Amino acid sequence: MQPSVRVEVDGEVFDVVARRDHPGQYDYTWISGPNPGYGFSSASSDGRSSTEADHRAAIHAFLAQVDPETGLIR
C-alpha cells in the first residue's frame, strides 16, 4: 500500500493515497467526516500525478456535493 498524504480543506481532513499500479489515480478517505471509511476516488485522463492544489480542488468539489445533515453525497 502506498503511503497516504493528509490534506485539510475547509476544516475537513482527508487521507489521499495514490494507486500504485495506476498512475494518476487517487483514493480519498474523509477522516473527519461523519461516516467512517467514506470518501471518493479521482483519476487524471492522461495519467499525470496530481499536485496538492489538484487534491485540494478535488476535495473542495466533493465537499460541495455533500449533504451537511447526512454527510453523504446528495
CNS distance restraints for C-alpha pairs under 8 A (distance, minus, plus):
assign (resid   1 and name CA) (resid  20 and name CA) 7.35 0.50 0.50
assign (resid   2 and name CA) (resid  17 and name CA) 6.23 0.50 0.50
assign (resid   2 and name CA) (resid  18 and name CA) 6.40 0.50 0.50
assign (resid   2 and name CA) (resid  19 and name CA) 7.04 0.50 0.50
assign (resid   2 and name CA) (resid  20 and name CA) 6.42 0.50 0.50
assign (resid   3 and name CA) (resid  17 and name CA) 6.39 0.50 0.50
assign (resid   3 and name CA) (resid  18 and name CA) 7.98 0.50 0.50
assign (resid   4 and name CA) (resid  15 and name CA) 5.75 0.50 0.50
assign (resid   4 and name CA) (resid  16 and name CA) 5.23 0.50 0.50
assign (resid   4 and name CA) (resid  17 and name CA) 4.61 0.50 0.50
assign (resid   4 and name CA) (resid  18 and name CA) 7.55 0.50 0.50
assign (resid   5 and name CA) (resid  15 and name CA) 5.51 0.50 0.50
assign (resid   5 and name CA) (resid  16 and name CA) 5.09 0.50 0.50
assign (resid   5 and name CA) (resid  17 and name CA) 6.58 0.50 0.50
assign (resid   6 and name CA) (resid  13 and name CA) 6.92 0.50 0.50
assign (resid   6 and name CA) (resid  14 and name CA) 5.70 0.50 0.50
assign (resid   6 and name CA) (resid  15 and name CA) 4.52 0.50 0.50
assign (resid   6 and name CA) (resid  16 and name CA) 6.26 0.50 0.50
assign (resid   7 and name CA) (resid  13 and name CA) 5.82 0.50 0.50
assign (resid   7 and name CA) (resid  14 and name CA) 5.30 0.50 0.50
assign (resid   7 and name CA) (resid  15 and name CA) 6.31 0.50 0.50
assign (resid   7 and name CA) (resid  16 and name CA) 7.25 0.50 0.50
assign (resid   7 and name CA) (resid  55 and name CA) 7.93 0.50 0.50
assign (resid   7 and name CA) (resid  56 and name CA) 7.41 0.50 0.50
assign (resid   8 and name CA) (resid  12 and name CA) 5.42 0.50 0.50
assign (resid   8 and name CA) (resid  13 and name CA) 4.44 0.50 0.50
assign (resid   8 and name CA) (resid  14 and name CA) 6.28 0.50 0.50
assign (resid   8 and name CA) (resid  56 and name CA) 7.91 0.50 0.50
assign (resid   9 and name CA) (resid  13 and name CA) 6.55 0.50 0.50
assign (resid   9 and name CA) (resid  56 and name CA) 6.39 0.50 0.50
assign (resid   9 and name CA) (resid  59 and name CA) 6.93 0.50 0.50
assign (resid   9 and name CA) (resid  60 and name CA) 6.68 0.50 0.50
assign (resid  10 and name CA) (resid  60 and name CA) 7.52 0.50 0.50
assign (resid  12 and name CA) (resid  30 and name CA) 7.57 0.50 0.50
assign (resid  12 and name CA) (resid  31 and name CA) 7.73 0.50 0.50
assign (resid  12 and name CA) (resid  32 and name CA) 5.74 0.50 0.50
assign (resid  12 and name CA) (resid  33 and name CA) 7.20 0.50 0.50
assign (resid  13 and name CA) (resid  30 and name CA) 6.14 0.50 0.50
assign (resid  13 and name CA) (resid  31 and name CA) 5.42 0.50 0.50
assign (resid  13 and name CA) (resid  32 and name CA) 5.25 0.50 0.50
assign (resid  13 and name CA) (resid  33 and name CA) 7.80 0.50 0.50
assign (resid  14 and name CA) (resid  28 and name CA) 6.15 0.50 0.50
assign (resid  14 and name CA) (resid  29 and name CA) 5.33 0.50 0.50
assign (resid  14 and name CA) (resid  30 and name CA) 4.52 0.50 0.50
assign (resid  14 and name CA) (resid  31 and name CA) 5.20 0.50 0.50
assign (resid  14 and name CA) (resid  32 and name CA) 7.19 0.50 0.50
assign (resid  15 and name CA) (resid  28 and name CA) 5.64 0.50 0.50
assign (resid  15 and name CA) (resid  29 and name CA) 5.19 0.50 0.50
assign (resid  15 and name CA) (resid  30 and name CA) 6.73 0.50 0.50
assign (resid  15 and name CA) (resid  31 and name CA) 6.72 0.50 0.50
assign (resid  16 and name CA) (resid  26 and name CA) 6.57 0.50 0.50
assign (resid  16 and name CA) (resid  27 and name CA) 5.74 0.50 0.50
assign (resid  16 and name CA) (resid  28 and name CA) 4.61 0.50 0.50
assign (resid  16 and name CA) (resid  29 and name CA) 6.60 0.50 0.50
assign (resid  17 and name CA) (resid  26 and name CA) 5.50 0.50 0.50
assign (resid  17 and name CA) (resid  27 and name CA) 5.28 0.50 0.50
assign (resid  17 and name CA) (resid  28 and name CA) 6.60 0.50 0.50
assign (resid  18 and name CA) (resid  22 and name CA) 7.97 0.50 0.50
assign (resid  18 and name CA) (resid  23 and name CA) 7.55 0.50 0.50
assign (resid  18 and name CA) (resid  24 and name CA) 7.26 0.50 0.50
assign (resid  18 and name CA) (resid  25 and name CA) 5.91 0.50 0.50
assign (resid  18 and name CA) (resid  26 and name CA) 4.45 0.50 0.50
assign (resid  18 and name CA) (resid  27 and name CA) 6.53 0.50 0.50
assign (resid  19 and name CA) (resid  23 and name CA) 6.73 0.50 0.50
assign (resid  19 and name CA) (resid  24 and name CA) 7.73 0.50 0.50
assign (resid  19 and name CA) (resid  25 and name CA) 5.61 0.50 0.50
assign (resid  19 and name CA) (resid  26 and name CA) 5.70 0.50 0.50
assign (resid  19 and name CA) (resid  27 and name CA) 7.28 0.50 0.50
assign (resid  22 and name CA) (resid  47 and name CA) 7.68 0.50 0.50
assign (resid  23 and name CA) (resid  47 and name CA) 5.04 0.50 0.50
assign (resid  23 and name CA) (resid  48 and name CA) 6.61 0.50 0.50
assign (resid  23 and name CA) (resid  49 and name CA) 6.79 0.50 0.50
assign (resid  24 and name CA) (resid  43 and name CA) 5.42 0.50 0.50
assign (resid  24 and name CA) (resid  44 and name CA) 5.23 0.50 0.50
assign (resid  24 and name CA) (resid  45 and name CA) 7.89 0.50 0.50
assign (resid  24 and name CA) (resid  46 and name CA) 7.51 0.50 0.50
assign (resid  24 and name CA) (resid  47 and name CA) 4.25 0.50 0.50
assign (resid  24 and name CA) (resid  48 and name CA) 4.92 0.50 0.50
assign (resid  24 and name CA) (resid  49 and name CA) 4.75 0.50 0.50
assign (resid  24 and name CA) (resid  50 and name CA) 6.57 0.50 0.50
assign (resid  25 and name CA) (resid  41 and name CA) 7.33 0.50 0.50
assign (resid  25 and name CA) (resid  42 and name CA) 5.69 0.50 0.50
assign (resid  25 and name CA) (resid  43 and name CA) 4.15 0.50 0.50
assign (resid  25 and name CA) (resid  44 and name CA) 6.53 0.50 0.50
assign (resid  25 and name CA) (resid  47 and name CA) 7.32 0.50 0.50
assign (resid  25 and name CA) (resid  49 and name CA) 7.94 0.50 0.50
assign (resid  26 and name CA) (resid  41 and name CA) 5.53 0.50 0.50
assign (resid  26 and name CA) (resid  42 and name CA) 5.32 0.50 0.50
assign (resid  26 and name CA) (resid  43 and name CA) 6.29 0.50 0.50
assign (resid  27 and name CA) (resid  39 and name CA) 7.61 0.50 0.50
assign (resid  27 and name CA) (resid  40 and name CA) 6.06 0.50 0.50
assign (resid  27 and name CA) (resid  41 and name CA) 4.35 0.50 0.50
assign (resid  27 and name CA) (resid  42 and name CA) 6.62 0.50 0.50
assign (resid  28 and name CA) (resid  39 and name CA) 5.37 0.50 0.50
assign (resid  28 and name CA) (resid  40 and name CA) 5.27 0.50 0.50
assign (resid  28 and name CA) (resid  41 and name CA) 5.82 0.50 0.50
assign (resid  29 and name CA) (resid  37 and name CA) 6.10 0.50 0.50
assign (resid  29 and name CA) (resid  38 and name CA) 5.90 0.50 0.50
assign (resid  29 and name CA) (resid  39 and name CA) 4.47 0.50 0.50
assign (resid  29 and name CA) (resid  40 and name CA) 6.79 0.50 0.50
assign (resid  30 and name CA) (resid  36 and name CA) 7.66 0.50 0.50
assign (resid  30 and name CA) (resid  37 and name CA) 6.83 0.50 0.50
assign (resid  30 and name CA) (resid  38 and name CA) 5.75 0.50 0.50
assign (resid  30 and name CA) (resid  39 and name CA) 5.13 0.50 0.50
assign (resid  31 and name CA) (resid  36 and name CA) 7.30 0.50 0.50
assign (resid  31 and name CA) (resid  37 and name CA) 7.52 0.50 0.50
assign (resid  33 and name CA) (resid  38 and name CA) 7.52 0.50 0.50
assign (resid  33 and name CA) (resid  71 and name CA) 6.80 0.50 0.50
assign (resid  34 and name CA) (resid  70 and name CA) 7.89 0.50 0.50
assign (resid  34 and name CA) (resid  71 and name CA) 5.95 0.50 0.50
assign (resid  35 and name CA) (resid  71 and name CA) 6.80 0.50 0.50
assign (resid  35 and name CA) (resid  72 and name CA) 7.95 0.50 0.50
assign (resid  40 and name CA) (resid  62 and name CA) 7.81 0.50 0.50
assign (resid  42 and name CA) (resid  58 and name CA) 7.77 0.50 0.50
assign (resid  43 and name CA) (resid  47 and name CA) 7.34 0.50 0.50
assign (resid  44 and name CA) (resid  48 and name CA) 6.23 0.50 0.50
assign (resid  44 and name CA) (resid  49 and name CA) 7.66 0.50 0.50
assign (resid  44 and name CA) (resid  50 and name CA) 7.75 0.50 0.50
assign (resid  50 and name CA) (resid  54 and name CA) 5.51 0.50 0.50
assign (resid  50 and name CA) (resid  55 and name CA) 6.58 0.50 0.50
assign (resid  51 and name CA) (resid  55 and name CA) 6.38 0.50 0.50
assign (resid  52 and name CA) (resid  56 and name CA) 6.16 0.50 0.50
assign (resid  53 and name CA) (resid  57 and name CA) 6.15 0.50 0.50
assign (resid  54 and name CA) (resid  58 and name CA) 6.20 0.50 0.50
assign (resid  55 and name CA) (resid  59 and name CA) 6.16 0.50 0.50
assign (resid  56 and name CA) (resid  60 and name CA) 6.04 0.50 0.50
assign (resid  57 and name CA) (resid  61 and name CA) 6.16 0.50 0.50
assign (resid  58 and name CA) (resid  62 and name CA) 6.23 0.50 0.50
assign (resid  59 and name CA) (resid  63 and name CA) 6.15 0.50 0.50
assign (resid  60 and name CA) (resid  64 and name CA) 6.25 0.50 0.50
assign (resid  61 and name CA) (resid  65 and name CA) 6.82 0.50 0.50
assign (resid  62 and name CA) (resid  66 and name CA) 6.78 0.50 0.50
assign (resid  62 and name CA) (resid  73 and name CA) 7.92 0.50 0.50
assign (resid  65 and name CA) (resid  73 and name CA) 5.33 0.50 0.50
assign (resid  65 and name CA) (resid  74 and name CA) 6.10 0.50 0.50
assign (resid  66 and name CA) (resid  70 and name CA) 7.92 0.50 0.50
assign (resid  66 and name CA) (resid  71 and name CA) 5.78 0.50 0.50
assign (resid  66 and name CA) (resid  72 and name CA) 5.20 0.50 0.50
assign (resid  66 and name CA) (resid  73 and name CA) 4.21 0.50 0.50
assign (resid  66 and name CA) (resid  74 and name CA) 5.80 0.50 0.50
assign (resid  67 and name CA) (resid  71 and name CA) 5.41 0.50 0.50
assign (resid  67 and name CA) (resid  72 and name CA) 5.64 0.50 0.50
assign (resid  67 and name CA) (resid  73 and name CA) 5.91 0.50 0.50
assign (resid  67 and name CA) (resid  74 and name CA) 5.52 0.50 0.50
assign (resid  68 and name CA) (resid  72 and name CA) 7.74 0.50 0.50
